[in-house]
Amino acid sequence: MGKKVLFEVCCGCLEDAINAEKGGADRIELNSALFLGGLTPGAGLLREVKKHIKIPVMCMLRPREGGFCYTDFDYKTILAEAEALIEAGADGIVFGFLTNEGEVDVKRTKELIDLIKSKCEKENKKTDVEIVFHRAFDLIPDVYKAMDTLISLGVNRILTSGQKPSAFEGRDCIKNLVKYGESKIEILPGGGVNKNNAKELIEYTGVSAVHASARSERTDKSGLLNPEIFFGGKIDGKFNPEHIYKVTNENLVREVVEAIK
């Protein structure tokens, strides 16, 4: 019998989380603003999610869009939100700190990890909160140096697309990262993973888990009441539609789960 491969689903709300678990997900990554690549979710949302699902919940720590070299104001916010999320029951914290030169910000990464561990002790958590470095990793020129740094700091897992637009395109890099990290750190492929490529990606790279969003569009007709009004930004010079949003699709989750069995 082959090893079980875990499926982590990227979620942006309570309904997403419930649908992910119903579809067979093993773990979720909870965010807000998935349109921006995922920002920090509220502690209230996390508490509600923990009431309704039993699978582990990883929580994004990202205060804004637009890079990962944060101001002092951003960093103070990150530390405060890390404490709030651990108090609310986070099973893992997902983050990424870079310098302007594209290296891991060692000082801030160590400080946050120390804070997480200290907070876990204060909260008397039976198991340590997992520490995950997110796809900021895909912007780093020297991935192997970065891996050595993250391993030395105590990071458990790296979320990456193999420095390509999708994990399948970056599968050669992912395979090399898995081999380089061996048993010292987990490599989690994310970005464009779906029912059509998940199995081949897993078999080629040797990963033990994959990450995907499995979302479909839904319409909110209230956004059509005044076609002259837009609340968000533009994509390719066009305003993002105000009546469309995405939600985790239970069936899409189930299709990936079936594909990787």
N, C-alpha and C positions, 0 to 999 in steps of 0.2 A: 504493500500500500504506500502511495506517495505521501509526502508531507503535506499538511494542510497549509494553504496559502491564504493569508488574511486579506480581507477587502475593507479598506478605509474609505468612507464616503465624505466628501466635503459638503457641509451643510451651512445654511444661513439663517435658519429659523426653527421654531419648535416643530412645525409640520414636516420640514425637511428631515429632522432627526427621527421622528416617529416613522416616516416612510422608509428611511434608510434601514432602520432596524427590522421593520416588517419585510423588507425585501431580502433580508439575510446578511446585511453588513455586519462585520465583526467589530467595527470601531468607527467613530466619526471624528471629523475635525470641524469644530464649531467656529464660525466667523460671523461678521457682519459685512455688508457692502461687497458681496462677491463680484459684482461688476467691476470693482477696482482691484480685484485680485485677492480680496479678503482682508478685512480689518478686525480689530479687537471686538469680540462680542460683549454685550453687557452681562454683568454678574447676575442680574435678574433673569435674563434669558437662560443662562447656564443652570440656575437653580430650577427653573421650570423644566428644562430638558432632563435634568437628573431625576426629576419626579416621574417622568414618563417613559424613560428607556433604561435598560439595564447594561447595555454595552458601554465600554469606556469612551470618554469624551476628551479629545485633545482640544485645547483652546488656543486660537491664534492671538499673538501679541504683536500688533502692528497699528500704531496710532494714526497713520496717514498713508496716502498713496505717494508715489514719487521717490522711490529709492529707499536705501536702508542705512544711510549715514545720518543719524538723528541729531537734532539740536539738543541742548541741555533740557529744554522744556519738554520735548518729546520723551526724552529718557526718564525724566522724573515721572511723567505720566505712565510710561511702561512699567516702572517699578511699582507704582501704586496699583495699577490694574492687575499686575501679577499676584499681588497679595490678595486682592479682592476675588480673583478667580479661584485661587487655591482655597480660600475660605468658603467659596460657593460650591466647591466639590470637584474642581478640575482634576482629571486623571493624567493630564499631560499639558505641557506648555510648548507652543510652537513659535519660534522667533528667529530673527537673523540680524546680526549687527555687522556692518561693514565699515571699513575706512574709505576715504575718497580714492585711495589707491587700489581698492579692490581686494583687500585682505580682510580676514576675520578680525573684528575689533576685540582683541583678547581681553582687555581690561573690562569692558562692559559685559562681555559674555560671561566672564568669571564672576563678576559682581552679581549678575542676575541668577546664575546657577547657585551661588552661595545663598542668595536671598530665598530661592525656591526651597533649598534643603533646610534652611533655618525655619522657614514658615511651616514646612511639613512637620518638623519636630514640635513646633508650638501647637499645631493643630492635632497632634497625636495621630497622624495618618498612619495606618497600618502598612501601607506600601508607599514607596517614594513616587512622587510625580515624575512621569517620563519627560525627558528633555529632548526636544526636537529642533534641529536647525532647518529652516525652510528653504524655499527655492531662491533665496538670495545667493545661495551656494552656486547657482548657475551663472552668476555674474563674475565669479572669482577666476582670475587667469590660471593660477596654479592650484588645481583641485586636490592634488596629492599632499601638498604642503598644508592646505586647509584641512584636509581629513586628519592629518597628524595632529594639528592644533586642536581640533574639535574632540578627538579621542582623548588627548591629554587633559582637556577641560572637563570631561565626563559627560559629553553629549551622547545620548542613546541612539539617535536615529537622524539621518539626513534625507530630506525630501528633495528630489531632483528630477529634472527631465533629461539629465545627461547633457546639459548645456546646449540643447536643441529646442526648437519650438514645441516638440512633443516628445514624450518618453520613448515612443517607438523609433522615432528618428535618432534619438540619442542612446539607443540600446547598446551600441558598442562601448560608449563611455560608461554606461551603467554597469555593464558586465565587468569592465576593468576595475571600477570602483568596488564592486562586490568582492572581487578577488583580492584587491589591495587591502580592503578593510577586514577581510576574513571574519573572525568572530568578535572583533573589537568594536564594531559599530554596524548598525543596520542601514542598508540603503533602501529607500522607499521610492519607487518610480511614480511620478505623477505628471499629468499633462497629456491630454488627449487619449487617455486609456479608456477603452470601451470593449464591448463584447466581441468585436471582430479582431482585436489585436492583443487582448490581455493574455491569452494562453500562450501565444507565440513569444510574447515579451518575457513571460515568466520562464519558459523553457530555455530561452536563449541566454538570459542574464543570470538565472539562478537565484532570483530574489524570493523572499519569503512572504511578501505582502505587496499590494498595489493600491494606488490612491486615485480616485476619480470623483467627478461631480454627479454624473447620472441625472441630469436635470432636463426638464421640458418646459415649454412656454405655457403661460396662462394669461388670460385677458381680464383686466379690471376696467369695465366700461366707463367708470367715473373719470378715467384719464382722457376720455374723448369729449368731455362736456364742453371744453373750450379749446379748439385746435390751435389757437394763437399762443397758448400758455405752455411753457416748458420749464421744468424744475431742475433738470440735470444738464449734463454737458453734451458735446457733439462727438460723433464718430465719423471720420472722413468728411467733415464739414456739415454733417447732418445731425440734427438733434436726436438723441435717443428717444424712442417711442415712450410716451408717458402711460400707455394703457397696457403694456406688456411687462410681465415679470416672470421669473423662472422659479420652479420648485422641484425638489428632489422627486423623481418618478420611481415609485416602488417597483414597477415592472422592469425599468431599465437597470435598477440595482440587481434585481433577481437574475436578469439575463447575464450580467457580468459574473455573478456568483456561480451560475450554472456553467459558464464558460471556463472558469478556473478550477472547477472541481477535479 
